[in-house]
Amino acid sequence: MLHFAVPFASLRALGLDLRKVLFASLVALTPDIDVLFQVHRSQSHSFVLLALVTLPLLALTWNRKSLRSLVLLGAFGVSVHLVLDLFQSSTPVLWPLLNESIWIPVTLHLHMGSAVAVTGPATVHVEPTAIEHFTSFDAPVLTGEGLVLSTVLLAPTLVQILLNRLTANKQARRH
């Protein structure tokens, strides 16, 4: 859900049109299409592959501003997905240039005692990329933290849509 909610909220915060934001947020989900091929966090999670798809699309749409903006918005959505995964587990973000997957686990600890200290630097883990077919897939589609964060990120737009509809209904009843 965060793969949808983060690009959605960030693009809405920039004032982009709801339809364009929905498009980018839905395209942000496409790297996970690899589960249909019984793999996960595969080549579809690579910035190199994203560039190989995006650059020709930009060339084809260069003279059509509205289509070009959709290509850029889609690339933004997918980039957000890849960055989020990079902080969740090993992801082959530079495949095929680098046949290793990268994971940046970040945990900060707060110690309050005689002095306040924040510890727990970010580290970078690199391991060989292993794209293996699975026979079963057991992963959370939604976590409690993801649900709360997604709700907070999506709520302002949902409330705005609801208020706009209520206002429109009131105005329609008056006329």
PEZI-V845220 format. One record per residue. N is the residue number from 1. OMEGA is omega in whole degrees, -180 to 180 (NA if undefined). BURIAL is + if it has 16 or more other ideal C-beta (glycine too) atoms within 10 Angstrom, else -. Layout:
BEGIN
<<N:OMEGA:BURIAL> <N:OMEGA:BURIAL>>
END
This chain:
BEGIN
<<1:179:+> <2:178:+> <3:176:+> <4:-170:+> <5:-176:+> <6:177:+> <7:179:+> <8:-177:+> <9:-178:+> <10:179:+> <11:175:+> <12:179:+> <13:177:-> <14:177:-> <15:-180:-> <16:179:+> <17:-177:-> <18:-179:-> <19:178:-> <20:179:+> <21:177:+> <22:178:+> <23:-178:+> <24:-178:+> <25:176:+> <26:177:-> <27:179:+> <28:-179:+> <29:-172:-> <30:178:+> <31:-179:+> <32:175:+> <33:180:-> <34:178:+> <35:177:-> <36:178:-> <37:178:-> <38:171:-> <39:176:+> <40:-174:+> <41:-179:+> <42:-178:+> <43:179:-> <44:179:+> <45:-176:+> <46:174:+> <47:179:+> <48:178:-> <49:177:+> <50:179:+> <51:180:-> <52:176:-> <53:-174:-> <54:-175:+> <55:176:-> <56:178:-> <57:176:+> <58:179:-> <59:-180:-> <60:-175:-> <61:-172:+> <62:-178:-> <63:179:-> <64:-171:-> <65:-177:-> <66:178:-> <67:178:-> <68:180:+> <69:177:+> <70:177:+> <71:-180:+> <72:178:-> <73:177:+> <74:178:+> <75:177:+> <76:-180:+> <77:179:+> <78:178:+> <79:177:+> <80:179:+> <81:-177:+> <82:179:+> <83:178:-> <84:179:-> <85:180:+> <86:-180:+> <87:-179:-> <88:178:-> <89:-177:-> <90:-175:+> <91:-178:+> <92:-172:+> <93:-180:+> <94:178:-> <95:3:+> <96:178:-> <97:180:-> <98:-179:-> <99:177:-> <100:178:-> <101:-175:+> <102:176:+> <103:179:+> <104:177:-> <105:179:-> <106:175:-> <107:177:-> <108:179:-> <109:177:-> <110:177:-> <111:177:-> <112:179:-> <113:177:-> <114:176:-> <115:178:-> <116:180:-> <117:173:-> <118:-178:-> <119:177:-> <120:-177:-> <121:175:-> <122:176:-> <123:177:-> <124:177:-> <125:177:-> <126:178:-> <127:179:-> <128:177:-> <129:178:+> <130:178:-> <131:-177:-> <132:176:-> <133:176:-> <134:176:-> <135:173:-> <136:-177:-> <137:-178:-> <138:180:-> <139:179:-> <140:174:-> <141:-178:-> <142:175:-> <143:177:-> <144:179:-> <145:179:-> <146:178:-> <147:-179:-> <148:180:-> <149:179:+> <150:179:+> <151:179:-> <152:-178:-> <153:-177:+> <154:-174:+> <155:-178:-> <156:180:-> <157:180:+> <158:177:-> <159:179:-> <160:179:-> <161:180:-> <162:179:-> <163:178:-> <164:179:-> <165:178:-> <166:178:-> <167:180:-> <168:178:-> <169:178:-> <170:-180:-> <171:179:-> <172:179:-> <173:179:-> <174:-176:-> <175:NA:->>
END
